Amino acid sequence: MATAKAAPKPKKKAAPKTDKSQVKAKPEAPPSPEPAAPPPESESASAPPPAFDSLLSPEQVKMVETLSANLARAAVTAQGAIAEAALRQADRPAALTPDPFHVAPALNEVMTRLAAQPDRLMRAQADLFSRYMDLWQSAARRAAGEVVEPVVTPAPGDKRFNDPDWASNPMFDLMKQSYLLSSNWLNSLVAEVDGVDPATKRRVEFFTKMLTDAFSPSNFLMSNPAALREAVQTQGESIVRGMENFAADLERGGGQLAISQTDLAKFKVGENVATAPGKVVYQNDILQLLQFDPTTETVCEIPLLIFPPWINKFYILDLRPENSMIRWLTGQGFTVFVASWVNPDQTLAAKTFEDYMIEGVYDATQQVMTQCGVDKVNTVGYCIGGTLLSVALAHMAARGDTRINSATFFAAQQDFAEAGDLLLFTNEEWLRSIEQQMDQAGGFLPSQSMADTFNALRGNDLIWSFFVSNYLMGKEPRPFDLLFWNADQTRMPKALHLFYLRNFYKDNALAKGELTIGGERLDLSKVKVPIFVQSSKEDHIAPYRSVFRGAKLFGGPVTFMMAGSGHIAGVINPPGAKKYQHWINEQKCQSVEVWQAGAKEFPGSWWPYWGEWLKARSGDQVPARDPAKGKLKPLEDAPGSFVLVKSNPADAD
């Protein structure tokens, strides 16, 4: 490598010779100035910055101090609650499985199939990148002052992003749209995979949505504008309240988080819910039979007996006077009986589905006939109570028993081929885990387990909305009678529950004509009594398609109708509320699509339509029946003692 040569040094020039006589004396140099004094220390570059509190007003200083103290209090509260929960969990047996819903094998199958389709995966990734480019360009244009349309918007009915700041604040809007792009992309990717068993894919779809819902920015304090605004406005007090709510829910759940959905202290069974007057006129191991006071001078000759679901308590039919179906029915001139199911413990672990049919439907109908002096009853079955009633009807048909005059079904299923998301929880691996859980509990399914399952079906509405409100914003749950009832669930005996899950959800044995119970092979086509079937358009537990399939199995006249709303509000919709709507089509149709196409919509409650149907099948008018003066001796006042038994001791009065 060539190197640069140093430049030659310049030659010094010789000084010119001068005449010494011409040289003048040099003037004296002026005195040197004294060095300048150094600048004061306060003016030097190394001076410390002013104190933080000197930049704030006294009010602002106090606000910061309060906020800091509240954040510290919240942290201590949360840490204490978590430590207490950890200690409680340490005394319990280890989890039966790290994957209780057995989603891992299904997820592995879907991911393997995706990996085998690299072209589809690449197209999906390219589409996601393109959408993000659109989002970034949109954000840049908005930052420049342009008015732009969002790249992606929440689905209709998604309440997570209702706060105005999710749209008006550019940062939160970008965060929201980024989340929606990613979650929609991931859910679509799973939904569109080919070559996978439909049930397996549906399982992965369900849990993928659960995962993406959990990671919504609305579920975190620092990315939720409403929660941040509340924290600032309350100087952190909302965070303290939120952590206190969190600690209370951990305490109530015995170390497991049981999110409060309503103020449980505002309601008391028999005082402000379940207040319809009546008597307990009969009791056996699994039910109390309630007869309610008449409110008319005469009543229909044939009494009405209602079988609610044993998963919940009967007073969904009697929440408040203004929405009580029981009070409405007595006001229409019906003699009303209701089965109040036991809240079982380990002593009833061996009670079977057949026991519930014999000691439930058979025994209760006999007691009602004895009390009223009649040989027939009209019946209602709600949800799982309707499935039990269907089995009893088929069993009675096989034996020529004609005691049931008509049957009405509220949100009840007989054919489980399209039973909705609950089918995801009924494969054999999951059933074995449930059985182990019940064995560990002493022979019954804890009520919280079933509540968690139902809540998971509508996670954003029944889990995350309360998580945000209770913990991030520190709000107290509002009193709501329906949610109080929903939290007051019952336990379920092992033998009964496993039979139900295996024979109905898993094997669909009743619809296939393969179910044998009480010595009889059941065939619903032999059931010839008049049937009224209610379904709800937005029911996620008993989807209307599934309910329609079941209605077609009966061999007699069937009236099918559809109500607005869901599994509860679609049923409990009194005429005075003037809410929702219902659809009627009395023509016999082979498919629910054909039925819907010919159905006529009517505003408001469907109760009057059903009331007319029921009254036409209830016989002549007879003097009103006083439950205290019947053949059965009253045992206690309604609502009885079975309904007061709490599943969670922490909820007891």
Secondary structure per residue as TSV (DSSP state, phi and psi in degrees):
chain	resnum	aa	ss	phi	psi
A	1	M	-	360.0	132.5
A	2	A	-	-71.2	144.8
A	3	T	-	-115.0	149.3
A	4	A	-	-74.0	136.0
A	5	K	-	-83.8	146.2
A	6	A	-	-71.5	141.7
A	7	A	-	-66.5	140.0
A	8	P	-	-65.3	140.2
A	9	K	-	-69.7	138.9
A	10	P	-	-70.7	142.9
A	11	K	-	-77.4	140.1
A	12	K	-	-74.7	136.9
A	13	K	-	-83.5	141.5
A	14	A	-	-71.4	138.7
A	15	A	-	-69.4	138.9
A	16	P	-	-69.1	146.1
A	17	K	-	-76.9	138.7
A	18	T	-	-126.2	159.1
A	19	D	-	-85.6	122.0
A	20	K	G	-64.4	-27.1
A	21	S	G	-70.5	-22.2
A	22	Q	G	-89.5	-3.6
A	23	V	-	-79.7	127.4
A	24	K	-	-94.9	155.1
A	25	A	-	-67.0	142.5
A	26	K	-	-72.8	136.0
A	27	P	-	-66.5	152.8
A	28	E	-	-69.2	139.3
A	29	A	-	-70.5	140.4
A	30	P	-	-64.4	151.6
A	31	P	-	-61.2	142.5
A	32	S	-	-67.9	135.2
A	33	P	-	-68.0	149.6
A	34	E	-	-73.3	143.6
A	35	P	-	-59.9	143.0
A	36	A	-	-68.0	147.3
A	37	A	-	-70.1	142.4
A	38	P	-	-63.7	149.5
A	39	P	-	-63.7	153.0
A	40	P	-	-55.6	150.6
A	41	E	G	-60.4	-34.6
A	42	S	G	-65.7	-20.6
A	43	E	G	-96.4	-2.6
A	44	S	S	-75.6	159.5
A	45	A	T	-66.3	-19.4
A	46	S	T	-90.2	12.8
A	47	A	-	-67.6	139.4
A	48	P	-	-68.9	151.4
A	49	P	-	-69.0	158.8
A	50	P	-	-64.3	152.6
A	51	A	-	-60.6	144.5
A	52	F	G	-59.6	-42.2
A	53	D	G	-69.7	-15.8
A	54	S	G	-74.2	-17.2
A	55	L	G	-86.6	-9.4
A	56	L	S	-111.8	153.0
A	57	S	-	-74.5	161.8
A	58	P	H	-55.8	-36.1
A	59	E	H	-67.3	-39.9
A	60	Q	H	-68.0	-38.0
A	61	V	H	-61.3	-44.5
A	62	K	H	-63.1	-38.1
A	63	M	H	-64.2	-43.1
A	64	V	H	-64.2	-42.1
A	65	E	H	-63.0	-41.6
A	66	T	H	-65.1	-43.3
A	67	L	H	-61.0	-45.0
A	68	S	H	-62.9	-43.0
A	69	A	H	-64.2	-40.0
A	70	N	H	-68.3	-38.7
A	71	L	H	-62.5	-39.2
A	72	A	H	-65.5	-42.3
A	73	R	H	-61.8	-42.8
A	74	A	H	-62.6	-42.4
A	75	A	H	-63.4	-42.8
A	76	V	H	-65.0	-42.2
A	77	T	H	-61.4	-46.0
A	78	A	H	-64.5	-43.8
A	79	Q	H	-63.1	-40.8
A	80	G	H	-64.6	-41.6
A	81	A	H	-65.2	-43.1
A	82	I	H	-66.7	-40.1
A	83	A	H	-63.2	-42.4
A	84	E	H	-63.6	-41.7
A	85	A	H	-63.9	-39.2
A	86	A	H	-63.6	-39.2
A	87	L	H	-65.0	-39.9
A	88	R	H	-65.8	-42.6
A	89	Q	H	-67.3	-28.8
A	90	A	H	-64.1	-26.4
A	91	D	T	-83.7	-5.2
A	92	R	S	-99.9	158.3
A	93	P	-	-62.5	154.2
A	94	A	-	-63.3	156.7
A	95	A	-	-57.1	142.9
A	96	L	S	-65.6	-33.5
A	97	T	-	-156.6	141.9
A	98	P	S	-72.2	-10.7
A	99	D	-	-129.9	73.8
A	100	P	T	-62.5	-26.0
A	101	F	T	-97.3	2.3
A	102	H	-	54.5	48.2
A	103	V	-	-88.6	-19.4
A	104	A	H	-58.6	-48.2
A	105	P	H	-60.3	-39.9
A	106	A	H	-65.8	-42.1
A	107	L	H	-63.4	-40.5
A	108	N	H	-62.6	-39.8
A	109	E	H	-65.0	-43.1
A	110	V	H	-66.7	-43.4
A	111	M	H	-66.5	-36.4
A	112	T	H	-63.8	-40.8
A	113	R	H	-66.8	-38.6
A	114	L	H	-63.6	-41.6
A	115	A	H	-63.6	-26.8
A	116	A	T	-81.8	-1.6
A	117	Q	-	-123.4	65.2
A	118	P	H	-61.2	-32.1
A	119	D	H	-63.9	-42.4
A	120	R	H	-65.5	-41.3
A	121	L	H	-64.0	-40.3
A	122	M	H	-66.6	-40.0
A	123	R	H	-64.2	-40.4
A	124	A	H	-64.0	-42.0
A	125	Q	H	-66.0	-40.1
A	126	A	H	-64.2	-39.2
A	127	D	H	-64.8	-41.9
A	128	L	H	-62.8	-43.1
A	129	F	H	-63.1	-40.3
A	130	S	H	-63.7	-40.1
A	131	R	H	-66.7	-38.3
A	132	Y	H	-67.2	-35.9
A	133	M	H	-61.8	-41.6
A	134	D	H	-60.6	-41.6
A	135	L	H	-65.4	-44.0
A	136	W	H	-65.3	-40.1
A	137	Q	H	-65.3	-40.6
A	138	S	H	-62.3	-42.6
A	139	A	H	-64.1	-39.3
A	140	A	H	-66.1	-42.4
A	141	R	H	-64.6	-38.3
A	142	R	H	-66.6	-39.1
A	143	A	H	-64.0	-26.6
A	144	A	T	-83.5	0.0
A	145	G	T	103.2	0.4
A	146	E	-	-77.6	154.1
A	147	V	-	-94.2	119.0
A	148	V	-	-125.7	151.4
A	149	E	-	-82.0	144.7
A	150	P	-	-64.5	147.9
A	151	V	S	-73.1	-35.5
A	152	V	-	-144.3	145.1
A	153	T	-	-126.8	155.2
A	154	P	-	-61.8	153.6
A	155	A	-	-66.2	151.6
A	156	P	T	-55.6	133.4
A	157	G	T	89.3	-6.1
A	158	D	-	-78.4	109.0
A	159	K	-	-91.9	-0.6
A	160	R	T	-64.7	-28.0
A	161	F	T	-116.5	34.6
A	162	N	-	-75.2	-24.8
A	163	D	S	-59.8	134.6
A	164	P	T	-56.5	-30.5
A	165	D	H	-64.8	-21.8
A	166	W	H	-64.1	-23.1
A	167	A	H	-106.5	-37.9
A	168	S	H	-81.2	-30.6
A	169	N	S	-89.0	119.1
A	170	P	H	-57.4	-37.6
A	171	M	H	-67.0	-47.9
A	172	F	H	-69.7	-33.0
A	173	D	H	-64.7	-42.7
A	174	L	H	-63.9	-41.0
A	175	M	H	-62.8	-44.6
A	176	K	H	-62.5	-48.9
A	177	Q	H	-66.5	-36.9
A	178	S	H	-61.7	-43.2
A	179	Y	H	-63.5	-45.8
A	180	L	H	-63.5	-40.2
A	181	L	H	-59.6	-48.1
A	182	S	H	-68.0	-45.3
A	183	S	H	-68.4	-41.7
A	184	N	H	-62.5	-40.3
A	185	W	H	-63.3	-46.2
A	186	L	H	-66.4	-42.8
A	187	N	H	-65.8	-38.1
A	188	S	H	-68.5	-38.0
A	189	L	H	-59.0	-43.7
A	190	V	H	-70.1	-41.1
A	191	A	H	-66.1	-27.9
A	192	E	T	-97.2	4.2
A	193	V	-	-67.7	141.1
A	194	D	-	-103.0	160.9
A	195	G	S	75.3	23.3
A	196	V	S	-121.7	141.9
A	197	D	-	-52.6	131.0
A	198	P	H	-55.0	-40.1
A	199	A	H	-66.7	-38.5
A	200	T	H	-64.9	-45.6
A	201	K	H	-64.4	-39.4
A	202	R	H	-64.0	-36.5
A	203	R	H	-62.8	-44.5
A	204	V	H	-67.9	-38.6
A	205	E	H	-58.4	-44.8
A	206	F	H	-62.0	-48.0
A	207	F	H	-76.3	-26.2
A	208	T	H	-65.5	-41.5
A	209	K	H	-65.6	-39.5
A	210	M	H	-58.2	-41.9
A	211	L	H	-67.4	-47.5
A	212	T	H	-67.3	-33.8
A	213	D	H	-63.8	-39.3
A	214	A	H	-64.7	-31.6
A	215	F	T	-93.9	15.2
A	216	S	-	-61.3	138.0
A	217	P	G	-61.1	-19.3
A	218	S	G	-69.2	-15.2
A	219	N	G	-91.0	4.7
A	220	F	S	-125.0	140.1
A	221	L	G	-58.4	-48.7
A	222	M	G	-73.1	-10.3
A	223	S	G	-120.8	18.7
A	224	N	-	-117.2	107.9
A	225	P	H	-61.8	-36.4
A	226	A	H	-66.4	-41.6
A	227	A	H	-68.2	-39.9
A	228	L	H	-64.8	-42.9
A	229	R	H	-62.9	-40.1
A	230	E	H	-64.5	-40.2
A	231	A	H	-63.7	-41.4
A	232	V	H	-68.6	-45.1
A	233	Q	H	-65.8	-31.1
A	234	T	T	-98.5	5.8
A	235	Q	T	55.7	39.6
A	236	G	T	88.3	-5.3
A	237	E	H	-63.4	-32.9
A	238	S	H	-63.5	-35.3
A	239	I	H	-69.5	-39.3
A	240	V	H	-61.3	-47.6
A	241	R	H	-61.2	-39.5
A	242	G	H	-61.5	-42.6
A	243	M	H	-71.1	-30.3
A	244	E	H	-67.5	-39.8
A	245	N	H	-63.0	-41.5
A	246	F	H	-60.4	-45.5
A	247	A	H	-64.6	-40.3
A	248	A	H	-65.2	-38.9
A	249	D	H	-70.3	-35.1
A	250	L	H	-65.1	-40.5
A	251	E	H	-64.4	-44.6
A	252	R	H	-65.2	-33.3
A	253	G	T	-85.9	6.2
A	254	G	T	64.7	35.8
A	255	G	T	101.6	-9.6
A	256	Q	S	-111.6	142.0
A	257	L	-	-71.0	116.6
A	258	A	-	-115.7	93.0
A	259	I	-	-66.2	125.9
A	260	S	-	-73.3	130.4
A	261	Q	-	-104.1	-12.7
A	262	T	S	-156.3	170.2
A	263	D	-	-82.0	99.0
A	264	L	G	-64.6	-24.7
A	265	A	G	-73.9	-13.4
A	266	K	G	-83.0	-7.5
A	267	F	-	-126.1	146.7
A	268	K	-	-143.3	123.3
A	269	V	B	-62.8	129.4
A	270	G	T	93.3	-11.6
A	271	E	T	-112.3	-51.6
A	272	N	T	-128.0	1.4
A	273	V	B	-136.4	154.5
A	274	A	S	57.6	56.6
A	275	T	-	-111.6	0.3
A	276	A	-	-60.0	128.0
A	277	P	-	-71.2	143.7
A	278	G	E	176.0	-168.3
A	279	K	E	-134.7	150.2
A	280	V	E	-84.1	115.7
A	281	V	E	-106.5	-5.9
A	282	Y	E	-162.6	153.5
A	283	Q	E	-153.1	138.0
A	284	N	-	-133.4	-162.2
A	285	D	S	-63.1	-31.8
A	286	I	S	-114.4	-8.7
A	287	L	E	-152.3	157.4
A	288	Q	E	-111.0	136.7
A	289	L	E	-98.8	117.0
A	290	L	E	-101.9	133.1
A	291	Q	E	-116.4	130.8
A	292	F	E	-100.8	149.4
A	293	D	-	-62.4	138.9
A	294	P	-	-73.4	155.3
A	295	T	-	-124.0	8.2
A	296	T	S	-126.3	158.4
A	297	E	S	-71.2	-33.4
A	298	T	E	-124.1	158.5
A	299	V	E	-137.2	164.7
A	300	C	E	-67.4	143.5
A	301	E	S	-62.4	-43.2
A	302	I	S	-86.0	119.7
A	303	P	-	-75.4	166.5
A	304	L	E	-115.9	128.0
A	305	L	E	-119.3	124.4
A	306	I	E	-108.8	131.8
A	307	F	E	-110.5	99.3
A	308	P	-	-74.5	173.7
A	309	P	-	-70.0	140.5
A	310	W	T	-81.6	-4.3
A	311	I	T	-70.1	-32.8
A	312	N	S	-121.5	-179.9
A	313	K	-	-99.5	156.4
A	314	F	G	-64.5	-19.3
A	315	Y	G	-77.2	9.4
A	316	I	G	-58.6	-24.7
A	317	L	G	-87.7	0.1
A	318	D	-	-153.2	59.5
A	319	L	S	-75.0	-64.2
A	320	R	S	-129.8	159.0
A	321	P	G	-53.7	-36.8
A	322	E	G	-76.4	-17.3
A	323	N	G	-124.9	22.6
A	324	S	-	-83.4	116.0
A	325	M	H	-66.4	-35.7
A	326	I	H	-61.2	-46.7
A	327	R	H	-64.4	-37.7
A	328	W	H	-64.8	-42.4
A	329	L	H	-66.0	-42.5
A	330	T	H	-64.2	-33.5
A	331	G	H	-68.8	-19.9
A	332	Q	T	-89.6	-0.2
A	333	G	T	91.4	28.0
A	334	F	-	-105.3	144.6
A	335	T	-	-85.7	115.4
A	336	V	E	-109.1	126.3
A	337	F	E	-118.0	147.0
A	338	V	E	-137.3	138.6
A	339	A	E	-84.9	120.7
A	340	S	E	-101.4	106.1
A	341	W	E	-73.7	151.7
A	342	V	-	-69.3	150.9
A	343	N	-	-97.1	95.0
A	344	P	-	-74.3	153.7
A	345	D	-	-120.5	-163.9
A	346	Q	G	-63.5	-21.6
A	347	T	G	-69.1	-19.1
A	348	L	G	-109.9	16.9
A	349	A	T	-59.3	-29.0
A	350	A	T	-89.1	-0.1
A	351	K	-	-64.7	130.7
A	352	T	-	-103.8	173.3
A	353	F	H	-61.6	-38.5
A	354	E	H	-64.0	-37.8
A	355	D	H	-60.5	-42.4
A	356	Y	I	-66.6	-31.8
A	357	M	I	-70.2	-46.2
A	358	I	I	-73.9	-53.1
A	359	E	I	-78.4	-15.8
A	360	G	I	-95.6	-79.2
A	361	V	I	-68.3	-49.9
A	362	Y	I	-63.9	-49.1
A	363	D	H	-68.1	-44.4
A	364	A	H	-64.3	-42.5
A	365	T	H	-63.4	-38.2
A	366	Q	H	-63.8	-41.1
A	367	Q	H	-67.1	-37.3
A	368	V	H	-65.2	-43.3
A	369	M	H	-63.2	-39.3
A	370	T	H	-64.3	-45.5
A	371	Q	H	-62.8	-37.9
A	372	C	H	-99.1	-8.3
A	373	G	T	69.3	39.2
A	374	V	-	-127.3	170.2
A	375	D	S	-114.0	7.5
A	376	K	-	-144.0	153.8
A	377	V	E	-136.7	150.6
A	378	N	E	-93.6	146.5
A	379	T	E	-130.7	156.6
A	380	V	E	-132.6	137.7
A	381	G	E	-125.7	123.4
A	382	Y	E	-106.1	124.3
A	383	C	T	56.7	-123.5
A	384	I	H	-64.9	-26.6
A	385	G	H	-64.2	-30.0
A	386	G	H	-72.4	-36.4
A	387	T	H	-62.9	-43.5
A	388	L	H	-61.2	-43.8
A	389	L	H	-63.0	-38.4
A	390	S	H	-61.5	-43.7
A	391	V	H	-60.9	-44.7
A	392	A	H	-63.1	-39.2
A	393	L	H	-62.8	-43.2
A	394	A	H	-66.5	-38.1
A	395	H	H	-66.1	-42.7
A	396	M	H	-65.6	-38.2
A	397	A	H	-62.8	-38.3
A	398	A	H	-66.2	-26.7
A	399	R	H	-105.1	3.2
A	400	G	T	72.9	23.1
A	401	D	-	-86.4	122.5
A	402	T	-	-114.5	25.9
A	403	R	-	-68.4	-26.1
A	404	I	E	-91.0	120.4
A	405	N	E	-83.2	-37.5
A	406	S	E	-157.2	161.9
A	407	A	E	-136.5	134.2
A	408	T	E	-115.2	139.4
A	409	F	E	-121.8	124.3
A	410	F	E	-101.0	117.0
A	411	A	S	46.7	44.8
A	412	A	-	-113.9	149.2
A	413	Q	-	-120.2	143.7
A	414	Q	S	-119.6	-32.9
A	415	D	-	-107.6	119.8
A	416	F	-	-105.0	17.2
A	417	A	T	-64.6	-30.3
A	418	E	T	-123.5	48.1
A	419	A	-	-81.2	11.5
A	420	G	G	83.5	-162.0
A	421	D	G	-67.4	-19.3
A	422	L	G	-63.4	-21.8
A	423	L	G	-61.6	-24.6
A	424	L	G	-65.9	-20.8
A	425	F	G	-100.7	17.3
A	426	T	-	-128.4	27.0
A	427	N	S	-79.0	167.9
A	428	E	H	-64.1	-36.2
A	429	E	H	-63.8	-42.5
A	430	W	H	-68.0	-37.6
A	431	L	H	-64.3	-36.4
A	432	R	H	-65.8	-37.7
A	433	S	H	-65.0	-40.6
A	434	I	H	-62.2	-41.7
A	435	E	H	-62.3	-42.1
A	436	Q	H	-63.8	-38.9
A	437	Q	H	-64.0	-41.3
A	438	M	H	-68.7	-38.4
A	439	D	H	-61.3	-42.1
A	440	Q	H	-65.6	-31.9
A	441	A	H	-82.4	-11.0
A	442	G	T	109.7	13.6
A	443	G	S	107.4	14.8
A	444	F	E	-145.6	159.6
A	445	L	E	-88.8	120.4
A	446	P	-	-59.3	144.3
A	447	S	H	-61.5	-34.8
A	448	Q	H	-65.1	-29.7
A	449	S	H	-63.0	-45.6
A	450	M	H	-68.9	-37.4
A	451	A	H	-62.5	-41.9
A	452	D	H	-62.4	-38.8
A	453	T	H	-64.2	-47.4
A	454	F	H	-65.6	-38.7
A	455	N	H	-63.1	-36.2
A	456	A	H	-64.5	-25.4
A	457	L	H	-66.9	-24.7
A	458	R	T	-135.6	64.4
A	459	G	H	-58.6	-44.0
A	460	N	I	-65.0	-36.0
A	461	D	I	-82.2	-39.2
A	462	L	I	-106.2	-7.4
A	463	I	I	-122.0	-65.4
A	464	W	I	-70.9	-32.1
A	465	S	H	-63.4	-38.6
A	466	F	H	-76.6	-32.4
A	467	F	H	-59.3	-46.0
A	468	V	I	-67.6	-48.1
A	469	S	I	-66.3	-46.6
A	470	N	I	-74.7	-42.9
A	471	Y	I	-101.8	-44.6
A	472	L	I	-78.1	-34.4
A	473	M	S	-106.2	-7.7
A	474	G	-	68.2	27.5
A	475	K	-	-89.6	149.3
A	476	E	-	-82.8	136.4
A	477	P	-	-58.8	140.7
A	478	R	-	-76.5	146.7
A	479	P	-	-64.8	126.3
A	480	F	-	-148.8	112.4
A	481	D	H	-59.1	-38.5
A	482	L	H	-64.0	-41.1
A	483	L	H	-74.8	-27.9
A	484	F	H	-63.3	-46.7
A	485	W	H	-61.5	-41.7
A	486	N	H	-61.6	-32.5
A	487	A	H	-80.3	-14.1
A	488	D	S	-94.2	58.0
A	489	Q	-	-84.6	166.3
A	490	T	-	-111.0	163.3
A	491	R	-	-80.0	169.5
A	492	M	E	-136.5	132.3
A	493	P	E	-61.9	145.4
A	494	K	H	-58.3	-52.6
A	495	A	H	-61.4	-44.8
A	496	L	H	-60.8	-49.8
A	497	H	H	-69.7	-41.0
A	498	L	H	-65.8	-39.4
A	499	F	H	-60.2	-45.1
A	500	Y	H	-62.6	-49.3
A	501	L	I	-64.6	-42.6
A	502	R	I	-73.1	-46.3
A	503	N	I	-81.8	-25.2
A	504	F	I	-103.5	-63.2
A	505	Y	I	-67.3	-46.2
A	506	K	I	-79.5	-49.8
A	507	D	T	-100.5	-15.2
A	508	N	-	51.2	42.4
A	509	A	H	-68.5	-34.1
A	510	L	H	-64.7	-46.9
A	511	A	H	-65.8	-32.1
A	512	K	H	-82.4	-4.5
A	513	G	T	73.5	24.9
A	514	E	-	-108.7	4.2
A	515	L	-	-92.3	125.9
A	516	T	E	-115.5	127.9
A	517	I	E	-148.8	141.3
A	518	G	T	58.0	32.8
A	519	G	T	78.5	6.5
A	520	E	E	-125.5	137.6
A	521	R	E	-84.6	122.9
A	522	L	-	-88.2	136.6
A	523	D	-	-138.4	107.6
A	524	L	G	-68.2	-20.5
A	525	S	G	-67.0	-16.7
A	526	K	G	-84.3	-6.1
A	527	V	-	-81.9	113.1
A	528	K	-	-108.4	-2.9
A	529	V	S	-70.1	155.9
A	530	P	-	-61.8	137.6
A	531	I	E	-124.5	134.1
A	532	F	E	-117.1	125.4
A	533	V	E	-119.2	120.3
A	534	Q	E	-102.7	134.0
A	535	S	E	-128.9	167.7
A	536	S	E	-127.8	138.1
A	537	K	T	-62.9	-33.4
A	538	E	T	-111.3	23.6
A	539	D	-	-72.1	121.3
A	540	H	S	-98.8	-6.2
A	541	I	S	-99.0	-44.6
A	542	A	S	-123.4	80.3
A	543	P	-	-57.3	145.4
A	544	Y	H	-61.2	-29.7
A	545	R	H	-63.5	-41.4
A	546	S	H	-66.9	-42.0
A	547	V	H	-63.2	-39.8
A	548	F	H	-64.0	-41.1
A	549	R	H	-59.3	-41.9
A	550	G	H	-66.3	-37.3
A	551	A	H	-61.9	-30.3
A	552	K	T	-73.7	-12.8
A	553	L	T	-79.7	-21.6
A	554	F	-	-75.6	148.8
A	555	G	S	-92.2	-8.0
A	556	G	S	-104.7	-166.8
A	557	P	-	-69.8	131.9
A	558	V	E	-126.6	129.7
A	559	T	E	-108.6	118.2
A	560	F	E	-109.9	133.1
A	561	M	E	-138.8	161.6
A	562	M	E	-127.4	133.1
A	563	A	E	-105.1	160.1
A	564	G	S	-76.1	168.7
A	565	S	S	72.6	-154.8
A	566	G	-	-118.3	-152.7
A	567	H	T	-63.2	-32.3
A	568	I	T	-105.2	-57.9
A	569	A	T	-64.3	-25.6
A	570	G	T	-68.9	-26.8
A	571	V	T	-91.2	-51.8
A	572	I	S	-87.5	81.1
A	573	N	-	-137.3	81.8
A	574	P	-	-65.8	152.5
A	575	P	G	-58.2	-34.1
A	576	G	G	-66.1	-21.4
A	577	A	G	-72.7	-27.5
A	578	K	-	52.7	47.5
A	579	K	-	-117.3	157.7
A	580	Y	S	59.8	-154.2
A	581	Q	E	-161.7	176.1
A	582	H	E	-148.1	159.6
A	583	W	E	-121.4	138.8
A	584	I	E	-128.7	134.2
A	585	N	-	-149.3	105.7
A	586	E	-	-86.6	5.3
A	587	Q	S	-80.5	147.0
A	588	K	-	-78.4	122.5
A	589	C	-	-124.5	147.9
A	590	Q	S	-84.2	-20.6
A	591	S	S	-138.3	155.4
A	592	V	H	-69.7	-27.1
A	593	E	H	-65.8	-42.6
A	594	V	H	-66.0	-40.3
A	595	W	H	-60.9	-45.8
A	596	Q	H	-63.2	-39.4
A	597	A	H	-62.2	-32.1
A	598	G	H	-98.8	0.4
A	599	A	-	-78.3	146.9
A	600	K	E	-105.9	135.3
A	601	E	E	-89.8	137.3
A	602	F	E	-126.9	141.2
A	603	P	E	-76.3	152.0
A	604	G	S	81.1	-162.2
A	605	S	-	-70.7	148.9
A	606	W	S	-91.8	-4.6
A	607	W	H	-56.6	-45.7
A	608	P	H	-60.8	-37.1
A	609	Y	H	-62.9	-45.6
A	610	W	H	-66.1	-39.7
A	611	G	H	-57.8	-40.0
A	612	E	H	-66.9	-42.2
A	613	W	H	-60.5	-44.8
A	614	L	H	-68.9	-41.1
A	615	K	H	-64.6	-33.1
A	616	A	T	-67.4	-14.5
A	617	R	T	-118.6	22.6
A	618	S	S	-118.1	10.3
A	619	G	-	79.4	-168.3
A	620	D	S	-79.1	173.3
A	621	Q	E	-83.9	139.5
A	622	V	E	-134.3	163.6
A	623	P	E	-57.4	145.3
A	624	A	-	-58.8	146.1
A	625	R	-	-102.7	122.3
A	626	D	-	-88.1	118.9
A	627	P	G	-61.1	-22.1
A	628	A	G	-79.8	-9.3
A	629	K	G	-120.4	15.6
A	630	G	S	-83.2	-175.1
A	631	K	S	-71.9	-24.3
A	632	L	S	-91.9	131.0
A	633	K	-	-75.0	127.1
A	634	P	-	-60.5	138.3
A	635	L	-	-96.7	-36.3
A	636	E	E	-169.4	170.0
A	637	D	E	-75.1	152.7
A	638	A	T	-64.7	147.1
A	639	P	T	-87.8	7.7
A	640	G	-	86.2	178.1
A	641	S	S	-96.5	-26.0
A	642	F	G	-59.5	-39.0
A	643	V	G	-71.2	-16.3
A	644	L	G	-86.1	-11.2
A	645	V	-	-73.8	122.3
A	646	K	-	-91.4	142.6
A	647	S	S	-76.4	-33.6
A	648	N	S	-108.9	116.4
A	649	P	G	-55.2	-29.2
A	650	A	G	-66.6	-20.0
A	651	D	G	-90.7	-6.0
A	652	A	-	-67.6	151.7
A	653	D	-	-70.0	360.0
